[in-house]
Amino acid sequence: MNLRHPPSAVLDGVLVLVALFDVWVHVHADEPLQLACALGGAFVLLLRHGRPLLTFLVTLPAVFFSDAIFASLAALYTLASVSRRRVILAVGVVAFTLCDLAPDVNVSTEDLVTLSYTAATAAAAVFLGQLVQARRDLSQRIVEISEAREHERLLIAQTILASERSQLAREMHDVVSHQVSLIAVRAGALQVGTRDAHAKDAASTIRRLSVQTLDELRYMVSVLRAAGDRPTDLTPQPSLADLERLVDGSGIEARLTADLPGDLAPSVQRALYRTVQEGLTNVRKHAPGAATAIRLWQSDDSVHVTVTNGPPTRPTIPLPSAHYGLTGLRQRAALLGGTLACGPVSDGGYQLRLDLPVKTTMPAPGDVGP
């Protein structure tokens, strides 16, 4: 068991025991009303995680009728650690202060000092809860930033690799292929122009080998330009069958609705998958906590996918972005004869949409990225 982060049930049990000790110290057994309110306030702490506001309200009678205030302070702290509604927290501080002073309040200097002390005690519980909430949010944001940076690092590495492979493919095409073509042409001319049987046979062999070499060079250039989009890549490429696992593992509150045939071209399936993947990544980075709807459908001769998220529910932190994801998606959509659009929606959220023809003209190897 981690001593720094004990299980919730253990912590709840400790709080209930401390609250019962507070009742034993401040409430007498011959005061049934005060004892019932105090005991109820102590045991209701077991519900503080599921119903924090209700738990706090149930503890207030104990503050009003007795001096057992620990349970109410613990409930107020729990409410502050999970609620982002500052008005409710302020009302909670005021309610706790009034309940603590209401039975014997008198307008005097001493009562004003007591009022200030009580309000400060309640405010301290709220501030502590808010501090815990901020720490939890910061930890989550740090994890998201780390994931975003790792994603950006992979994108940059893939871009650099694709650039190097493309440059190598150009060199092979422009230099090596050109020279081998010249060899084949000259060998063909020698084969036609010479009368020497041995020279004619040698020229025929040279021409045949040159043509074979050109075919192999073209295949190697196509493999280099593919950069992962063809079956020559060692990594299995995703398809629509992998979408559900992608959404479930995204860590986002997302709803997936898919109504597509299962015989779509592999390039179309990859484009749809990559669009959903990029959309979920952008939601994690730019709209933390936002609910997301993913819809895939077919109309006439086109397939469509939208990734729509609502406004963020947690504060956003500017994250580093090289914008390679959307650029790659636009290039992929254009090469497949489709379009990619993105922009804000009316409720303050954002939508990413891809439209593709069902029957695409397959691009040359290397024209579409991974």
Rosetta blueprint (number, residue, H / E / L):
1 M L
2 N L
3 L L
4 R L
5 H L
6 P L
7 P L
8 S H
9 A H
10 V H
11 L H
12 D H
13 G H
14 V H
15 L H
16 V H
17 L H
18 V H
19 A H
20 L H
21 F H
22 D H
23 V H
24 W H
25 V H
26 H H
27 V L
28 H L
29 A L
30 D L
31 E L
32 P H
33 L H
34 Q H
35 L H
36 A H
37 C H
38 A H
39 L H
40 G H
41 G H
42 A H
43 F H
44 V H
45 L H
46 L H
47 L H
48 R L
49 H L
50 G L
51 R L
52 P H
53 L H
54 L H
55 T H
56 F H
57 L H
58 V H
59 T H
60 L H
61 P H
62 A H
63 V H
64 F H
65 F H
66 S L
67 D L
68 A L
69 I L
70 F H
71 A H
72 S H
73 L H
74 A H
75 A H
76 L H
77 Y H
78 T H
79 L H
80 A H
81 S H
82 V H
83 S L
84 R L
85 R L
86 R H
87 V H
88 I H
89 L H
90 A H
91 V H
92 G H
93 V H
94 V H
95 A H
96 F H
97 T H
98 L H
99 C H
100 D H
101 L H
102 A H
103 P H
104 D H
105 V L
106 N L
107 V L
108 S L
109 T H
110 E H
111 D H
112 L H
113 V H
114 T H
115 L H
116 S H
117 Y H
118 T H
119 A H
120 A H
121 T H
122 A H
123 A H
124 A H
125 A H
126 V H
127 F H
128 L H
129 G H
130 Q H
131 L H
132 V H
133 Q H
134 A H
135 R H
136 R H
137 D H
138 L H
139 S H
140 Q H
141 R H
142 I H
143 V H
144 E H
145 I H
146 S H
147 E H
148 A H
149 R H
150 E H
151 H H
152 E H
153 R H
154 L H
155 L H
156 I H
157 A H
158 Q H
159 T H
160 I H
161 L H
162 A H
163 S H
164 E H
165 R H
166 S H
167 Q H
168 L H
169 A H
170 R H
171 E H
172 M H
173 H H
174 D H
175 V H
176 V H
177 S H
178 H H
179 Q H
180 V H
181 S H
182 L H
183 I H
184 A H
185 V H
186 R H
187 A H
188 G H
189 A H
190 L H
191 Q H
192 V H
193 G H
194 T L
195 R L
196 D L
197 A H
198 H H
199 A H
200 K H
201 D H
202 A H
203 A H
204 S H
205 T H
206 I H
207 R H
208 R H
209 L H
210 S H
211 V H
212 Q H
213 T H
214 L H
215 D H
216 E H
217 L H
218 R H
219 Y H
220 M H
221 V H
222 S H
223 V H
224 L H
225 R H
226 A H
227 A L
228 G L
229 D L
230 R L
231 P L
232 T L
233 D L
234 L L
235 T L
236 P L
237 Q L
238 P L
239 S L
240 L H
241 A H
242 D H
243 L H
244 E H
245 R H
246 L H
247 V H
248 D H
249 G L
250 S L
251 G L
252 I L
253 E L
254 A E
255 R E
256 L E
257 T E
258 A E
259 D E
260 L L
261 P L
262 G L
263 D L
264 L L
265 A L
266 P H
267 S H
268 V H
269 Q H
270 R H
271 A H
272 L H
273 Y H
274 R H
275 T H
276 V H
277 Q H
278 E H
279 G H
280 L H
281 T H
282 N H
283 V H
284 R H
285 K H
286 H H
287 A L
288 P L
289 G L
290 A L
291 A L
292 T E
293 A E
294 I E
295 R E
296 L E
297 W E
298 Q E
299 S E
300 D L
301 D L
302 S E
303 V E
304 H E
305 V E
306 T E
307 V E
308 T E
309 N E
310 G L
311 P L
312 P L
313 T L
314 R L
315 P L
316 T L
317 I L
318 P L
319 L L
320 P L
321 S L
322 A L
323 H L
324 Y H
325 G H
326 L H
327 T H
328 G H
329 L H
330 R H
331 Q H
332 R H
333 A H
334 A H
335 L H
336 L L
337 G L
338 G L
339 T E
340 L E
341 A E
342 C E
343 G E
344 P E
345 V L
346 S L
347 D L
348 G L
349 G L
350 Y E
351 Q E
352 L E
353 R E
354 L E
355 D E
356 L E
357 P E
358 V L
359 K L
360 T L
361 T L
362 M L
363 P L
364 A L
365 P L
366 G L
367 D L
368 V L
369 G L
370 P L
